[in-house]
């Protein structure tokens, strides 16, 4: 019996949220779509979070993904940027959890490694490899969309082996794995 599933990949951000969808049929992946939610024109951080949540719900309701792969925030020097990125990731995760879709987080290095074999690859290298892997005709101007797609492809390659990533199947499992973070 051939199994089919749809994976939604998300690269969260409060300026641009990139996302991509692939369909997995047996052991083959097929490109569905990739795009980005542009948020730079909004000044209100809370409005941006609302828009991220709503767009994620819209993607879920349109494509019915079986699983969500999301890029985890990387630890930078700017604490404010980290906080904003973490919030963006959190609302995207909340959207998936509200629909009871399993979510797996991947570190940027892990995603780059899965796609290119090099954890320090550039966004351009990742995009070109995805173009080749999925037979894409063109690449988007902003590479946030390919970063979202890369998260989905990384999840496809890592299905069945959960190493260096965190998975949540719902609020209960999230709380259980993050007891220190819950008050």
MIPA-77575 format. One record per atom (N, C-alpha, C): residue in one letter; x, y, z. Coordinates in steps of 0.001 Angstrom, whole numbers, padded with zeros to 6 digits, always signed. Example, Ala and Ser with C-alpha at 12.3 -4.5 7.8 and 13.67 -1.06 7.14 Angstrom:
BEGIN
A+013190-005690+007800
A+012300-004500+007800
A+013200-003300+007800
S+012850-002250+007080
S+013670-001060+007140
S+012900+000030+007870
//
This chain:
BEGIN
X+000845-001190+000000
X+000000+000000+000000
X+000885+001246+000000
X+000607+002147-000925
X+001383+003376-001011
X+000782+004419-000074
X+001646+004963+000768
X+001176+005981+001698
X+001384+007361+001087
X+000488+008251+001426
X+000571+009629+000967
X+000474+010548+002162
X+001271+011607+002146
X+001137+012631+003183
X+001602+013959+002633
X+001104+015017+003249
X+001489+016367+002867
X+002238+016987+004036
X+003380+017612+003726
X+004198+018269+004749
X+004235+019763+004448
X+003904+020550+005466
X+004005+022007+005391
X+005287+022417+006105
X+006151+023127+005404
X+007380+023645+006003
X+007257+025139+006195
X+007698+025618+007352
X+007587+027044+007660
X+008923+027601+008136
X+009296+028739+007548
X+010437+029528+008014
X+009822+030772+008639
X+009676+030779+009977
X+008966+031889+010611
X+009781+033176+010610
X+009079+034285+010560
X+009740+035577+010623
X+008702+036666+010750
X+009092+037791+011338
X+008133+038887+011490
X+008265+039904+010355
X+009206+039705+009452
X+009317+040530+008256
X+008778+039745+007067
X+009254+038499+006939
X+008776+037581+005904
X+008662+036190+006522
X+007493+035555+006358
X+007335+034157+006744
X+007334+033354+005448
X+008319+032488+005296
X+008377+031640+004110
X+007706+030305+004401
X+007064+029736+003384
X+006458+028423+003574
X+006483+027635+002271
X+006481+026330+002409
X+006467+025446+001257
X+005740+024169+001606
X+005139+023572+000589
X+004392+022324+000781
X+004872+021277-000205
X+005044+020073+000312
X+005364+018937-000550
X+004387+017809-000248
X+004182+016983-001258
X+003358+015786-001105
X+004313+014600-001191
X+004185+013698-000252
X+005024+012504-000238
X+004152+011326-000656
X+004558+010658-001726
X+003851+009485-002216
X+004853+008333-002170
X+004630+007407-001235
X+005593+006331-001030
X+006897+006921-000536
X+007959+006770-001346
X+009258+007324-000959
X+009669+008499-001854
X+008695+009031-002613
X+008982+010152-003510
X+008276+011401-003027
X+008931+012543-003246
X+008293+013807-002877
X+007968+014595-004136
X+006829+015302-004055
X+006384+016138-005160
X+006161+017551-004623
X+006550+018534-005408
X+006364+019934-005049
X+004888+020302-005186
X+004340+020976-004182
X+002982+021503-004274
X+003051+023009-004500
X+003640+023712-003544
X+003777+025157-003709
X+004707+025738-002663
X+005181+026943-002935
X+005936+027717-001942
X+005586+029180-002154
X+005656+029927-001059
X+005337+031339-001140
X+005814+032005+000138
X+005463+033247+000305
X+005840+033951+001520
X+004742+034925+001903
X+004690+035172+003186
X+003781+036167+003740
X+004643+037387+004035
X+004368+038486+003327
X+005164+039704+003483
X+004562+040574+004581
X+005372+040891+005572
X+004881+041606+006748
X+005575+042946+006987
X+006526+043332+006095
X+007287+044537+006364
X+006434+045805+006408
X+005308+045805+005723
X+004507+047047+005674
X+003714+047309+006955
X+003719+046351+007867
X+002985+046515+009130
X+003939+046922+010244
X+003549+047927+011004
X+004379+048392+012118
X+004049+047674+013422
X+002804+047257+013569
X+002322+046656+014816
X+002761+045190+014909
X+003631+044894+015878
X+004151+043528+016040
X+003027+042521+016305
X+002021+042934+017073
X+000921+042022+017399
X+000057+041730+016176
X-000095+042711+015300
X-000822+042487+014050
X-000057+041476+013187
X+001265+041601+013156
X+002085+040653+012400
X+001864+039225+012918
X+001844+039068+014242
X+001639+037740+014834
X+000267+037200+014460
X-000745+038061+014483
X-002110+037658+014109
X-002134+037197+012656
X-001458+037939+011773
X-001421+037588+010353
X-000690+036259+010117
X+000394+036016+010867
X+001121+034741+010766
X+000197+033596+011173
X-000513+033775+012291
X-001437+032747+012770
X-002518+032483+011721
X-003136+033550+011219
X-004233+033400+010255
X-003770+032753+008951
X-002587+033145+008452
X-002077+032560+007201
X-001743+031086+007397
X-001197+030737+008553
X-000883+029334+008830
X-002170+028509+008887
X-003195+029029+009557
X-004497+028338+009613
X-005067+028182+008202
X-004955+029243+007398
X-005454+029201+006016
X-004736+028111+005213
X-003410+028019+005362
X-002641+026973+004670
X-003084+025582+005126
X-003291+025439+006431
X-003718+024147+006985
X-005091+023774+006435
X-006023+024734+006448
X-007381+024447+005976
X-007437+024204+004468
X-006531+024807+003709
X-006506+024630+002250
X-005840+023319+001840
X-004681+023013+002436
X-003874+021870+001979
X-003951+020644+002881
X-004532+020775+004059
X-004660+019658+005009
X-003352+018895+005211
X-002289+019573+005637
X-001023+018858+005841
X-001144+017843+006977
X-000407+016749+006815
X-000385+015711+007844
X+000637+016045+008920
X+001665+016815+008528
X+002745+017165+009450
X+003261+018561+009115
X+003821+019217+010129
X+004425+020535+009930
X+005876+020475+010392
X+006761+021013+009555
X+008176+021144+009902
X+008453+022640+009988
X+009075+023053+011076
X+009308+024482+011284
X+010766+024726+011655
X+011307+025781+011080
X+012695+026126+011398
X+012734+026746+012784
X+013602+026225+013638
X+013766+026740+014994
X+014592+028023+014938
X+014311+028978+015821
X+015121+030205+015827
X+016570+029872+016163
X+017481+030523+015481
X+018901+030336+015798
X+019274+031385+016840
X+020270+031087+017619
X+020655+031981+018708
X+021625+033040+018207
X+021116+034260+018098
X+021930+035376+017636
X+022305+036273+018799
X+022952+037347+018480
X+023383+038282+019517
X+022272+039257+019916
X+021330+039521+019007
X+020276+040488+019275
X+019090+039819+019979
X+018933+040102+021255
X+017892+039473+022074
X+016498+039858+021575
X+016311+041119+021154
X+015000+041566+020654
X+014602+040790+019410
X+015548+040580+018505
X+015267+039811+017285
X+014884+038379+017628
X+015617+037796+018564
X+015319+036421+019006
X+013913+036325+019579
X+013540+037292+020393
X+012218+037298+021011
X+011134+037381+019942
X+011298+038281+018976
X+010313+038434+017901
X+010217+037168+017056
X+011360+036584+016745
X+011388+035363+015943
X+010727+034208+016704
X+011003+034120+017993
X+010391+033079+018822
X+008881+033216+018890
X+008412+034455+018962
X+006962+034691+018957
X+006348+034279+017626
X+007024+034633+016524
X+006530+034266+015192
X+006437+032745+015068
X+007479+032062+015538
X+007479+030608+015506
X+006358+030065+016391
X+006183+030671+017550
X+005164+030224+018496
X+003756+030311+017950
X+003422+031417+017261
X+002059+031517+016735
X+001837+030565+015570
X+002880+030328+014757
X+002755+029339+013676
X+002551+027943+014277
X+003296+027644+015345
X+003136+026349+016025
X+001746+026243+016655
X+001277+027331+017266
X-000046+027323+017899
X-001138+027037+016866
X-000979+027578+015666
X-001953+027322+014601
X-002001+025820+014284
X-000818+025214+014133
X-000763+023774+013860
X-001296+022951+015015
X-000915+023318+016232
X-001374+022586+017411
X-002885+022715+017587
X-003450+023879+017210
X-004897+024068+017350
X-005664+023143+016405
X-004993+022692+015345
X-005603+021745+014400
X-005085+020316+014638
X-004327+020155+015735
X-003783+018851+016143
X-002910+018193+015083
X-002064+019016+014462
X-001120+018512+013471
X+000244+018383+014131
X+000890+017221+014009
X+002216+017047+014609
X+003224+018039+014020
X+004031+018618+014896
X+005018+019627+014509
X+006410+019148+014905
X+007369+019343+014007
X+008758+019034+014314
X+009589+020275+014026
X+010442+020643+014988
X+011351+021776+014824
X+012708+021275+014344
X+013314+022033+013440
X+014662+021713+012972
X+015537+022953+013067
X+016749+022771+013540
X+017708+023865+013567
X+018123+024202+012129
X+018417+025469+011852
X+018815+025852+010492
X+019965+024999+009933
X+020964+024705+010760
X+022100+023881+010310
X+021647+022477+009895
X+020692+021928+010630
X+020177+020584+010328
X+019449+020597+008975
X+018682+021661+008727
X+017959+021779+007453
X+018952+021891+006300
X+019938+022777+006455
X+020949+022959+005408
X+021701+021662+005146
X+022026+020944+006220
X+022738+019666+006101
X+021899+018649+005326
X+020595+018590+005641
X+019708+017622+004980
X+019582+017909+003484
X+019567+019180+003117
X+019356+019557+001717
X+020648+019520+000909
X+021725+020091+001459
X+022961+020255+000671
X+024116+019369+001120
X+023989+018772+002316
X+025116+018017+002851
X+026113+018905+003573
X+025805+020210+003666
X+026692+021175+004321
X+025854+022043+005260
X+026109+021921+006553
X+025365+022692+007550
X+025614+024187+007505
X+026639+024606+006764
X+026949+026035+006639
X+026632+026575+005244
X+025802+025851+004496
X+025451+026277+003133
X+024728+027616+003161
X+024838+028353+002066
X+024137+029644+001946
X+022686+029396+001543
X+021852+030430+001714
X+020452+030349+001276
X+020389+030019-000219
X+021302+030608-000995
X+021330+030392-002440
X+021650+028931-002776
X+022600+028331-002044
X+022946+026929-002277
X+021765+026015-001959
X+021071+026314-000864
X+019885+025526-000477
X+018825+025644-001569
X+018573+026880-002026
X+017556+027121-003057
X+017892+026379-004354
X+019148+026424-004771
X+019545+025750-006012
X+019406+024229-005892
X+019722+023689-004726
X+019583+022250-004523
X+018094+021852-004557
X+017240+022667-003931
X+015793+022393-003965
X+015261+022460-005396
X+015770+023428-006166
X+015355+023566-007569
X+015662+022273-008325
X+016830+021726-008061
X+017243+020483-008700
X+016426+019284-008189
X+016292+019164-006870
X+015584+018021-006270
X+014116+017934-006682
X+013461+019105-006773
X+012019+019139-007019
X+011666+019585-008441
X+012686+019692-009297
X+012473+020115-010687
X+011696+021422-010791
X+012084+022407-009998
X+011418+023707-010029
X+011896+024494-011248
X+010972+025192-011883
X+011325+025979-013072
X+012074+027259-012687
X+011584+027940-011660
X+012192+029198-011240
X+012287+029235-009718
X+013071+030173-009226
X+013181+030386-007786
X+012600+031758-007459
X+012029+031899-006255
X+011463+033198-005885
X+012553+034247-005650
X+012139+035509-005703
X+013077+036623-005489
X+013643+036567-004074
X+012743+036453-003089
X+013175+036293-001698
X+013338+034801-001431
X+014384+034437-000725
X+014632+033011-000503
X+014009+032497+000797
X+013126+033291+001408
X+012422+032816+002602
X+011460+031688+002234
X+010874+031766+001026
X+009964+030716+000561
X+010726+029391+000413
X+011937+029453-000156
X+012717+028216-000303
X+013172+027703+001058
X+013379+028599+002029
X+013732+028153+003383
X+012572+027378+004005
X+011348+027839+003779
X+010173+027105+004272
X+010061+025750+003596
X+010270+025740+002281
X+010232+024491+001513
X+011333+023542+001995
X+012500+024099+002305
X+013630+023296+002788
X+013280+022590+004100
X+012520+023267+004965
X+012110+022632+006232
X+011246+021406+005951
X+010345+021520+004972
X+009480+020386+004612
X+010302+019227+004040
X+011248+019545+003148
X+012090+018511+002530
X+012988+017859+003587
X+013536+018657+004496
X+014341+018141+005600
X+013519+017136+006414
X+012271+017488+006679
X+011391+016600+007455
X+011156+015288+006696
X+010968+015386+005398
X+010807+014180+004563
X+012040+013277+004700
X+013227+013867+004603
X+014460+013085+004710
X+014665+012507+006111
X+014128+013164+007130
X+014320+012717+008504
X+013150+011921+009062
X+012151+011649+008241
X+010987+010876+008717
X+011442+009529+009239
X+011002+009243+010443
X+011366+007957+011047
X+012609+008022+011913
X+013427+009060+011732
X+014602+009187+012601
X+014582+010567+013233
X+014218+010597+014489
X+014124+011870+015191
X+015395+012065+016014
X+016323+012812+015428
X+017586+013095+016098
X+017836+014590+015992
X+018031+015243+017106
X+018321+016674+017078
X+017139+017534+016694
X+015928+017008+016899
X+014743+017802+016610
X+013716+017518+017688
X+012745+018409+017799
X+011697+018235+018800
X+010367+018079+018082
X+009559+017115+018518
X+008249+016899+017914
X+007167+017071+018952
X+006068+017648+018508
X+004906+017826+019376
X+003675+017360+018613
X+002860+016500+019224
X+001651+016029+018554
X+000421+016772+019049
X+000593+017651+019997
X-000517+018435+020522
X-000051+019188+021748
X-000969+019931+022340
X-000615+020731+023515
X-000081+019870+024654
X-000695+018710+024867
X-000279+017847+025984
X+001186+017434+025840
X+001583+017018+024624
X+002979+016585+024446
X+003929+017780+024529
X+003485+018949+024045
X+004319+020154+024147
X+004576+020480+025613
X+003511+020466+026426
X+003630+020783+027852
X+004521+019750+028549
X+004304+018468+028222
X+005086+017395+028848
X+006587+017539+028550
X+006925+017943+027299
X+008337+018089+026916
X+008935+019422+027359
X+008096+020328+027835
X+008582+021662+028203
X+008070+022090+029566
X+008095+021169+030513
X+007546+021441+031850
X+008172+022670+032508
X+009461+022899+032289
X+010138+024039+032910
X+009671+025369+032338
X+009132+025333+031091
X+008694+026559+030439
X+007245+026899+030754
X+006516+025966+031339
X+005089+026171+031606
X+004902+026537+033071
X+004156+027600+033315
X+003895+028048+034703
X+002490+027742+035094
//
